[in-house]
Amino acid sequence: MLNTILAYLGLGLMFGLAATGSAIGTTIAGNAAEGALKKTPEKSSSYMILSAIPATQGLYGFLALLLWTGRDIASNGALFFGVGLGVGLVCLISGIRQGQVCANGIVSISQGHNVMSNTMIYAALPEFYAILALLASILVN
């Protein structure tokens, strides 16, 4: 019974924390975009692209959840919990930090700086760790 509880808790954390990171990250960037629209509304497509980038962490958490669902829960509760917590935390932090990077890029673009490409490159760096967490969960699986 304890294994089952741990396993389902791990699966919940896997997706729940990842989706939370995406929600927080996209709203951080979205808030910056709303402010930037007041200054330079003609650059709204750049703001929208950068605001959407942190949404990917939730997708990684969901993909990990799909890959782990249907496995032997009864005997692997601690494994499910550990992997779920690991993937969830990495995606949570990655999504938040990526949102902050994107928000800074949005503000810079609104101030007239041509930093769209650079911001996307910088935003890819925290993304790498979310992908790494997903790959690690696949290897453990």
C-alpha positions, 0 to 999 in steps of 0.5 A: 500500500505504501509503495502505491501511495509513493508511486502515485505521489511521484507521478503527481509531482512529476507532472504537477511541478513541471506544469506549475513551472510552466505556468509561473514561467509563462506568466512571468514573461507574459507580465513583461510582455503586457508592460512592453506592449504599452511601449512598443506594441508593434513588437508583439510577435516577439513578446508572444514567442518569448512568453510561450517558451517556458510552456515546454517544461509542462510538456516534458513533465507530461511526457515523462508521466506518459512514459511512467504510467502503466509500469509496475507501481506495486513494487517500485514506489520509491523509484516512482517517487524519486524520479517524479520528484526529480523531474518535477523539481528540475522542470519547476525551477527551469520553467521559472528561470526560463520565464525570467530570462524571457522577461528580461529579453522582452523588456530589452526588445521593448527598449529598442535592443535587437536581442530576440535571437540572443534571448532565445539562446539564453532561454535554451540553457535552462531548457537543456536541464529540463530535457536532461531530467526527462532523458534521465527518467527514460534511462532509469525506466 
